[in-house]
């Protein structure tokens, strides 16, 4: 079952003296996180008064956070989003939904293991697949991915020699 709320970043500092917070986003882009009217901190909804991308981060004004002291109390807190109503482009998935999916070799039908982690280096995501005493690092690109079905719980991949 998919979680309705997904961790999407961490408040790492304050910005200025008016109560803005600096959030390191865990999304593809900071602009994605800026698109939410409500964020969740410690499970409680907090209205976003304003948000903007700044040097790869998000600077946000949150309701009830009116000065630097209030903002400082949020430092280190994780922010979550409500996935309800979020439309991802075709072929894109929340990382939280990929973790645990069974990975199947498209050529042999053999089960390779499950996605244990998703690395996000600049070029493209890499699936860390663990199973049967072996670990695979599979780039999440068309050359290796043959299909993903989150609802049924699987990813089909094409491996090459040496993987």
N, C-alpha and C positions, 0 to 999 in steps of 0.2 A: 504494500500500500504506500502510495506517495505521501510524503509529509506536505501539509498545506503551507507551512512556514519553512523557509529556507534561509540559512545564514548567508548574508550577502556582503559582509564587510565588518570592519572593526574601527571604532572611534579611537584614534591614536593621539589626538591632541586638540587643543583649542586653536582658534584663529581670530586674532583681534580681541577687542574687549567687549564686543556686543553680544557674545554668547554663541558665536559660530563654532561648529565642531569640524574637525578634519577627519574624514572617513577614508580608510584604505579599502577600495571596493574589491570584492572577490568575484566580479562579473567580467564578461568579455570587455566591457568598456565602462568608464565612469558615467557616461551619458545614460546608460541603461538604468543605473541606480538613481540617477537624477529624475527619472520619469515617474517615480512613485510619490504619491501624495501622503502616504502613511508608511512609516517604518515601525518595526517592533523591537523594543529594547526590554530585555528581561521578560518577554512575553506580553508586554503592555503596548498598546498602540500609541504612537507619538506622531502627531501631524507635522508634516514638513512645510514650513512657511516658504522657504526658498532653498534651492540647491543648484550648484553649478560645478562643472568639471574644472579642475585647476591642477595642472602638472601631474596628470594621471590619478589624482585623488578627487574626492568630492568634498566641497565646502558646503555645509548645510546649516540653516537656521531652523531650529526645532521649537515647536510650541512649548512654552513653559521654561525654556532655557533662554533667559534674558540677559545674562551677564557671564563674565569669564569664570566666576566661581561655580555657577551652575553647570557650565560646560565642562569644567575640570572634573566634576564628579562623575561625568560619563566616560572619562578616559579609560580605555581598556575594555569597554563594553562592546559586545558584538551586536550588530544590527541584522535583523531578519526582514524578509519581504513575504508577502502573501502571494502565492503563485496563482491564486484565483484570478482569472481574466488575463493572465499574461500569455501572449501569443508568441511563441518562438518560431523563427524561420524553419522551413522544412529541413530536416536533417540535423537540427540543433536540439540538444537536450540539456537539462540541468545536470551538472556533475553528480549531484546527490542521487539522481535517478539511475545513473550508470553504474554506480558502485554496487557490487554484488551480482551484476548480470552474468549469466553463464556465457562463456566464450567458446564458440564452436568453429573448428577448422572446416571451411567451406569445401575443400577438396576431398577430405577423408570422412567428414562427419564426426570426427573425434572431439570429445569435450576437452578443452585445454585447461580449463579452470574458471575462475571468476575475476572480474575486474576488482582489484583491491584499491587502486588509486588512479587518479588522472593527473598527469603532470601537465603544466601549462607553460612551457617555454615559449619564446616569442613566435617561432615559426608555425607551430600547430600543436594540438594536444597529443599526448602520448598515453595510451592505456597501459597500466601496469597490471598484468594478468598473472595470478598465482594459482598453481594447482599441480597435483601429482609430483611434488618435489621439484618443480621447475618454475622459473619466472620468465615471462615474456614481456618485452617492451614493444608495443605495437603502435606505430604512428597512426593517428586518427585521420587518415587521408583516403581518398577514393581508391588508390592502388591497393590498399590493404583491407578496407571495410567493404563487405558485401551486403550487409543488411543489419539493421538494428530494430528490435521490437521490445520497447520498454514494458509494454503491457504483458507480453508473454515471457519476458525475462531473459532475452538472449541477444547476443551479437554474433554475427557470422563474419569470419575474417579469412583472408587469403594470406598464407605465410609463404615466405621465400626461403631459399636455401640459406642456412646459417642463423635463422631466427630460432 
